[in-house]
Amino acid sequence: MVTARETGCLCQPINQSQGARNLRERLPLCKWRQCAYPDSASIDPEAHPGQSQAVDSADIEQLNAAIRDVPDFPKEGIVFKDITPVLGDPMLFRLAIDGLIEAIGSQRVDKIVGIDARGFIFGAAVADRIGAGLVPIRKKGKLPWRTREMSYALEYGEATVQIHEDAIREGENILLVDDLLATGGTAAAALHLVKQQGANIIGAAFFIELDFLDGRAALEQAVSGVPITALLNY
């Protein structure tokens, strides 16, 4: 049972599975979300797109403490940053999304571009919070419609990412969101695809940045003039 907060429309206990569905039919999206999810951050999708709860140093410490180091994964010599404890904690996940939204500032965002695969998690949450669309950029062969593609170098060989050719309209404001900025190759390829479709890239926001891999410098060199932000740095 979820107790509704005061919304100026309908305030009574609602059942999450049945009552929330009925409530959705009777209320605008912003009011339905406030009633159905009273403990969630009070973000009105009809308000300013940059609206979110401010993230402070104490919040960053909590997020850092939750990240789990997994040695020798996915191969020997690599220390993997496991973000699943953050994803599994509603409060921490909300803080992560709040921090990513701060990259928007006062700008309007039409669509969030999320990179395969963990970028979909953060990108979808940001898009939902601010009332924007979501565009997935996927590994080659994973999208069903006509695509554009861009290849980028790996340590050995290369990889290719794709986007649907009709996913972004010319002149739309786009924010790239991903979980990790490492070497910057995937993000650079994704931003090139966005630019090919005539969009305005307002920034690239990452949950984690691995500073020692110099991905920021590589990304700035590949796509100049794009603001880059990261919530956690290692």
N, C-alpha and C positions, 0 to 999 in steps of 0.2 A: 504494500500500500504506500502511495506517495502522497504527501500532503501538499496542496497547492499553496503558493505564496500569493500575496495581494498583487493582482495585475490589472485591476480596474475592469475586469470582464467577467470572469467566473472563478470563484474560489471555493473549492470543496475537495474532499479527498477523492482521488481518482485511482483506479486500478491501472497499472502500467500497461498491461496487454490489451485490455478492452476499453477502459475509460479514456485512455490517452488517444486511442483511435477515434472514439466518438468526439472527443474534445477537439481533435485536429480538424474535423469537419466543420466546426462551429467558430473557430478562431483564426485570425491571421497567424502566419508562421511564427512571427516574433512572440506573440502572446501565448501560442500553444507551447512553445519551447520553455517559456518561463513557468508555465503551469505544470507541464509534464516532467520537467527536470529542474526542480526548484534549487537544487544544490549546485547546478552548473553556473559557470561565469555568466554574468548578466550582459550578454552581447546581443544587441538588437541589430539584425542583419539589414534593417532599413536605415540605420543610423550611419555615422561616418565609418568608412571601411577600415580605418586604422584603429578602431576602438578595441581595447583589450585591457586586462589587468596588468599593471606595471610589474615587471620582474626585477627583483633587487638582488643584492649580493647573497643574502641568506637563501633565496630561492636557487641561485646558481650552485651554492654549496650543497643543497639537498639533491639537486640533479647529479652533480659530480659524485656524491657519495653513493648514489644508486647504480652508477655505471659499473659493470662487472668486467674485469680483465680476464680474458681466457687465453692463456699462453698456448703457442703452437697450434693455432687455429686461424684459417683453414689449412695452413701448412706450417712446418717447423720454422721457428724463428720469428713468427708473427704473433703479436699480442693483440687479440681481437677485442674491440670495445663492444660489449654486449649491452644493448639498450633495452632488452625485453623487461628488466625490472621497472624501467620508467613507463613503458607501454602498459604494463600490468597494474600500475598504481594510478587510479583516477586523478588524484591531486597532482602527482608529478607529471602525468601526461598533459594535464591542463596547463601547468606551468610551462612546459615545453612549447605548446602551441601559442601561449601568450607571448613567449619570447620571440618566436618566429614572426608573429604578427607585427611586432615592433619594427621589423625591417621595412614595413610599408610606409610608416610615417603618416603624412597627410594625403598621400596619393590615392587615386582611385585605382582599383584592380579589377579587371574584367575576368581574368582567368589565372588560375594557378597551374603551373606545369610541374608535374611530379615525375621523377625518374625511377624507372624499374629497379628494385622493387620496393625498398623501404621508403622511398620518396613518395610512394602512393599513400602510405599510412599518414605521414605528416601533411602531405599536400592536400589530401581529402579533408582532414580535420580543419586545416586553415581555410580552405575554400568554403566549407560549410559554415564556419564561424563568421566569415565576412560577407557571405552571400555571393561568392564568385563561382564561376564554373571551374571544372577540373579537366586538364588535358594530360593524358598519360603518354610518356615517351618510353618506348619499350625496346627490348632487344630484337634484333632482326628476326622476322618470321612470326612474331607474336600478335601483330595487328591484322585484322581481317579485311580492312578496306584499302583503297589506294593510298600509298604512302610516299613521303620523302625520307631520305636516309642520309646519314653522315657517319663516316668511319673515323676512328681515332686509334693512335698507336698504343699498344701494350708493351710490357717488358719483352715479351716474345710474341710477335705477330700483331694483329689488330682486331678490333671489335667494331660492331656497327649498331647504331640505334636508329629507330624510325619514329615518325609521327604521321598521323593521318593528314592528308593534304588539305582537308577542309576543317581541321580542328581549331584553327586560329584565323580570325579575320584581320585584314590589314587595318592598322591603326589601333588595335586593342592593346590595353596595358597588361603586361604579363609579369608575374613574379615566379621565378624558379624556386622550388623547394625540394630539398633532399636531406637525407639523414647524415651524410658524411661528405666532407671535402677532403680528399686524399691527394692524389696527383693532379686532379682537375681535368683529366681527359674526357671523362663522361659528361661532366657539366659543360665543358666547352663545346662539345659536339651538340649537346642539347640546345644550348643558346644559339649556335649557328643555325640550327633548324628553325628556331623561333624567329630569328632575324630574316631568314629566307621567306617567311610568310608575311613580312611587312609589319610585324608587331613592334610595339615599344616595350623594351625590357626595362622595368623599373628597378630590378635588383635580383640577387641570388641569395637565398637564405638557407643556411645549413644548421642542423642541430649540433653536429660535431665537426671541428676542423683539426686535422693532424698537421700542426705547424711544421714539423720537421720534414715533411714531404714537399713543401713549397708549392702546394696546389693553388694557393691564392695568386702567386706570381704568375704561374702558368696560365691561370684562367684570365687574369688581367691582360696578359700579353695576347691571348687568343681572341678575347672579346673586350676591347678597351671601353672604358667609360661606364661599365656596369657596377653599381655598388654591391659589395660582397659583405655579408654579415654572417657570424657564427655565434651560437649561444654558448658552446663549451669549446675550449681550446686545450689541446694536449701537445 
